[in-house]
Amino acid sequence: MSSVSVLPDALLSGLVAEYADAAAIGLLLAGSHARGDATPYSDIDLIRFTAVLPETEADRYALAYREGRLVSLSTTTIDAKRNELGRPETAIWAAPGLRQARILLDRSGALAELLGEAHTFRWEPLQLAADTYASYHVMGLAEEAHKVIGALAKGDEAVALYGTWGLVAGLLRAVTVQRGVLIRTENSYFQQAQAAAGLDSAWSHAFRVAVGLEVATTMARAAAALSLYQETAMLLAPALQRQHLDVIRGALARIDASGLVREGEWGM
């Protein structure tokens, strides 16, 4: 029996009637229902375009239930979404998301033009900005590395876990942005990152332990997060920039000096 959930035409028509008000210039169906791989638990992702960006977060994003299904409504502008295609840290999500999207309403043809830009999107013009973004964030994560070192030294599980969380999320972003990994869906984010680094690489092994995909204690996960910082610095070495190197090297030296990362032990 198929687990794919089909969105009833009547429900979709009702959503268009509800959300395509006078202020809307366009409406997209995005996410799993647009791709055709939704499950009965998938939300219905709608992107509503208006001429002016709403001022409050509550007006830019809302959730509601319709006929027992969760509806996610994001409201933005054409220019704001186009700007996402111009920044590496948002383009990895925006380009594939728009490529998969389905137009439900396009009053001026602007949405068709935007989707056309997504389909012709090329990563190469963003690579320098992606290198800068990744280098800066690896530098910034030195603070989290120090936090984890201190927590491990004191045996403080709560602080170790918090620092691990920050390191893993930040290093994951650094790698996917620098490598220009276009994320097909948030459900494939972890797998695509590991593929970019090498599925059997030391980076992926450290990532799996640190993020909790492998069974490990909190302290082992924290030590793996420190190893992940080391592996990320090596993986992205050609992209790391001179103005960030002193801090990155300092953090690596502190990790080495701590003696807390012993290869083959943290992953147990």
Phi, psi and omega per residue, in radians:
M1 nan 2.284 -3.102
S2 -1.231 2.444 3.091
S3 -1.699 0.038 3.136
V4 -1.279 2.326 -3.123
S5 -1.768 2.225 3.130
V6 -1.715 2.307 -3.129
L7 -1.431 2.068 -3.125
P8 -1.063 2.420 -3.136
D9 -1.031 -0.661 -3.108
A10 -1.130 -0.702 3.114
L11 -1.149 -0.766 -3.141
L12 -1.110 -0.718 3.102
S13 -1.096 -0.671 3.111
G14 -1.144 -0.654 3.118
L15 -1.181 -0.694 3.094
V16 -1.090 -0.775 3.133
A17 -1.099 -0.632 -3.101
E18 -1.293 -0.760 -2.983
Y19 -1.737 -0.271 3.107
A20 -1.545 1.141 -3.130
D21 -1.400 -2.997 -3.069
A22 -1.114 -0.473 -3.118
A23 -1.398 -0.282 -3.085
A24 -1.413 2.298 3.040
I25 -1.794 -0.180 3.113
G26 -2.998 2.804 -3.140
L27 -2.545 2.271 3.118
L28 -2.022 2.522 2.888
L29 -1.701 2.174 -3.080
A30 -2.168 -3.069 3.033
G31 1.241 -2.704 -2.984
S32 -1.122 -0.596 3.138
H33 -1.223 -0.532 3.066
A34 -1.292 -0.629 3.138
R35 -1.313 -0.462 -3.102
G36 1.577 0.337 3.122
D37 -2.141 0.499 -3.133
A38 -1.234 2.611 3.009
T39 -1.853 3.007 3.100
P40 -1.065 -0.245 -3.129
Y41 -1.801 0.010 -3.136
S42 -1.273 2.460 3.048
D43 -1.397 2.839 3.100
I44 -1.691 1.902 -3.083
D45 -1.539 2.038 3.079
L46 -2.062 2.405 3.042
I47 -2.056 2.047 -3.110
R48 -1.788 2.265 -3.121
F49 -1.874 2.315 3.104
T50 -2.225 2.950 -3.126
A51 -1.275 -0.527 -3.095
V52 -2.175 2.346 3.124
L53 -1.196 2.222 3.115
P54 -1.003 2.564 -3.052
E55 -1.359 -0.603 -3.035
T56 -1.814 2.675 3.115
E57 -1.073 -0.661 -3.133
A58 -1.099 -0.524 3.107
D59 -1.481 -0.315 3.124
R60 -1.557 -0.351 -3.129
Y61 -2.621 2.306 -3.127
A62 -2.603 2.679 3.074
L63 -2.115 2.575 3.103
A64 -2.743 2.740 3.023
Y65 -1.787 2.337 3.053
R66 -2.331 2.073 -3.137
E67 0.939 0.708 3.088
G68 1.382 0.080 -3.137
R69 -1.958 2.458 3.125
L70 -1.407 2.215 3.139
V71 -1.940 2.218 3.089
S72 -1.876 2.061 -3.091
L73 -2.031 2.030 3.039
S74 -1.872 2.388 3.109
T75 -2.059 2.214 -3.087
T76 -2.579 -2.968 3.086
T77 -2.106 2.855 3.087
I78 -1.048 -0.783 -3.114
D79 -1.105 -0.716 -3.135
A80 -1.110 -0.744 3.139
K81 -1.220 -0.650 3.093
R82 -1.114 -0.675 3.109
N83 -1.087 -0.532 3.093
E84 -1.106 -0.555 3.106
L85 -1.247 -0.287 -3.100
G86 -1.687 -0.037 3.131
R87 -2.090 2.231 -3.027
P88 -1.037 -0.670 -3.072
E89 -1.210 -0.371 3.071
T90 -1.818 -0.451 -3.123
A91 -1.120 -0.542 -3.128
I92 -1.097 -0.411 3.084
W93 -1.710 -0.744 -3.009
A94 -1.205 -0.748 -3.074
A95 -1.073 -0.929 3.117
P96 -1.171 -0.588 3.133
G97 -1.082 -0.750 3.127
L98 -1.255 -0.601 3.115
R99 -1.099 -0.555 -3.112
Q100 -1.505 -0.268 -2.957
A101 -1.238 2.762 3.138
R102 -2.126 2.200 -3.124
I103 -1.309 2.197 3.065
L104 -1.813 -0.480 3.134
L105 -2.679 2.339 3.124
D106 -2.611 1.536 -2.980
R107 -1.221 -0.471 -3.076
S108 -2.102 -0.087 -3.064
G109 1.551 0.000 -3.100
A110 -1.171 -0.582 3.140
L111 -1.217 -0.696 3.100
A112 -1.071 -0.679 3.102
E113 -1.141 -0.750 3.134
L114 -1.091 -0.794 3.125
L115 -1.130 -0.578 3.061
G116 -1.104 -0.691 3.098
E117 -1.132 -0.654 3.112
A118 -1.138 -0.674 -3.119
H119 -1.244 -0.457 3.111
T120 -1.733 0.110 -3.120
F121 -1.017 2.388 3.071
R122 -2.189 2.459 -3.072
W123 -1.375 -0.553 -2.961
E124 -0.893 -0.736 3.140
P125 -1.123 -0.286 -3.115
L126 -1.713 -0.056 -2.991
Q127 -1.080 -0.733 -3.138
L128 -1.091 -0.762 3.099
A129 -1.132 -0.622 3.111
A130 -1.145 -0.714 3.093
D131 -1.073 -0.777 3.139
T132 -1.107 -0.761 3.128
Y133 -1.047 -0.852 -3.093
A134 -1.139 -0.773 -3.128
S135 -1.075 -0.793 3.137
Y136 -1.069 -0.717 -3.086
H137 -1.325 -0.565 3.022
V138 -1.108 -0.724 3.058
M139 -1.031 -0.860 -3.090
G140 -1.065 -0.511 -3.117
L141 -1.344 -0.042 3.016
A142 -1.008 -0.602 3.127
E143 -1.109 -0.730 3.104
E144 -1.174 -0.639 3.104
A145 -1.077 -0.749 3.093
H146 -1.086 -0.687 3.126
K147 -1.058 -0.762 -3.132
V148 -1.185 -0.729 3.103
I149 -1.005 -0.812 3.135
G150 -1.103 -0.714 -3.130
A151 -1.155 -0.707 3.115
L152 -1.153 -0.691 3.137
A153 -1.116 -0.599 -3.119
K154 -1.590 -0.201 -3.067
G155 1.274 0.524 -3.101
D156 -1.635 1.754 -3.060
E157 -1.147 -0.688 -3.086
A158 -1.108 -0.804 3.135
V159 -1.206 -0.672 3.114
A160 -1.056 -0.750 -3.130
L161 -1.181 -0.707 3.118
Y162 -1.090 -0.793 3.114
G163 -1.138 -0.647 3.086
T164 -1.059 -0.778 3.108
W165 -0.971 -0.850 -3.130
G166 -1.141 -0.742 3.141
L167 -1.110 -0.844 -3.087
V168 -1.088 -0.818 -3.119
A169 -1.091 -0.765 -3.102
G170 -1.216 -0.738 -3.137
L171 -1.216 -0.581 3.053
L172 -1.056 -0.801 3.108
R173 -1.100 -0.761 -3.105
A174 -1.023 -0.777 -3.105
V175 -1.212 -0.818 -3.083
T176 -1.170 -0.634 3.118
V177 -1.240 -0.832 -3.098
Q178 -1.088 -0.653 -3.128
R179 -1.475 -0.055 3.124
G180 1.104 0.740 -3.123
V181 -1.407 1.939 3.131
L182 -1.425 1.964 -2.985
I183 -1.368 1.984 -3.102
R184 -1.126 -0.729 3.127
T185 -2.790 2.668 3.132
E186 -1.030 -0.447 3.127
N187 -1.213 -0.337 3.134
S188 -1.811 0.056 -3.042
Y189 -0.966 -0.919 -3.106
F190 -1.090 -0.780 -3.095
Q191 -1.158 -0.724 3.141
Q192 -1.157 -0.626 3.109
A193 -1.137 -0.764 3.125
Q194 -1.130 -0.661 3.108
A195 -1.116 -0.666 3.141
A196 -1.145 -0.616 -3.138
A197 -1.514 -0.335 -3.044
G198 1.919 2.034 -3.036
L199 -1.048 -0.525 -3.135
D200 -1.815 0.254 -3.072
S201 -1.370 2.862 3.049
A202 -1.092 -0.575 3.107
W203 -1.063 -0.863 -3.096
S204 -1.148 -0.633 3.116
H205 -1.133 -0.814 3.107
A206 -1.091 -0.705 3.127
F207 -1.069 -0.813 -3.089
R208 -1.080 -0.684 3.109
V209 -1.236 -0.826 -3.071
A210 -1.096 -0.673 -3.067
V211 -1.434 -0.249 3.108
G212 1.756 0.208 3.090
L213 -1.333 -0.337 3.030
E214 -1.971 2.561 -3.135
V215 -1.219 2.148 -3.131
A216 -2.794 2.754 3.072
T217 -1.270 2.886 3.100
T218 -1.007 -0.747 -3.109
M219 -1.221 -0.595 3.063
A220 -1.158 -0.683 3.080
R221 -1.091 -0.705 3.135
A222 -1.139 -0.745 3.100
A223 -1.112 -0.660 3.091
A224 -1.130 -0.598 3.105
A225 -1.129 -0.664 3.060
L226 -1.139 -0.705 3.065
S227 -1.105 -0.647 3.111
L228 -1.089 -0.635 3.072
Y229 -1.094 -0.780 3.115
Q230 -1.065 -0.812 -3.100
E231 -1.157 -0.629 3.117
T232 -1.158 -0.738 3.121
A233 -1.060 -0.683 3.105
M234 -1.235 -0.738 -3.106
L235 -1.095 -0.698 -3.061
L236 -1.746 0.213 -3.053
A237 -0.852 -0.774 -3.126
P238 -1.118 -0.377 -3.095
A239 -1.657 -0.219 -3.098
L240 -1.231 2.378 -2.984
Q241 -1.806 2.639 -2.980
R242 -0.927 -0.709 -3.078
Q243 -1.216 -0.211 -3.135
H244 -1.863 -0.199 -2.958
L245 -1.189 -0.632 -3.117
D246 -1.026 -0.771 -3.127
V247 -1.221 -0.765 -3.139
I248 -1.076 -0.807 3.122
R249 -1.115 -0.647 3.104
G250 -1.100 -0.737 3.124
A251 -1.140 -0.715 3.115
L252 -1.099 -0.692 3.126
A253 -1.132 -0.681 3.128
R254 -1.181 -0.663 3.086
I255 -1.102 -0.812 3.129
D256 -1.069 -0.784 -3.076
A257 -1.177 -0.448 -3.088
S258 -1.182 -0.478 -3.080
G259 1.203 0.238 -3.060
L260 -1.516 -0.336 -3.130
V261 -1.836 1.848 3.123
R262 -2.060 1.894 -3.030
E263 -0.942 2.324 3.113
G264 1.631 -0.194 -3.123
E265 -1.820 -0.731 -3.079
W266 -1.145 -0.418 -3.102
G267 -1.485 0.002 -3.090
M268 -1.399 nan nan
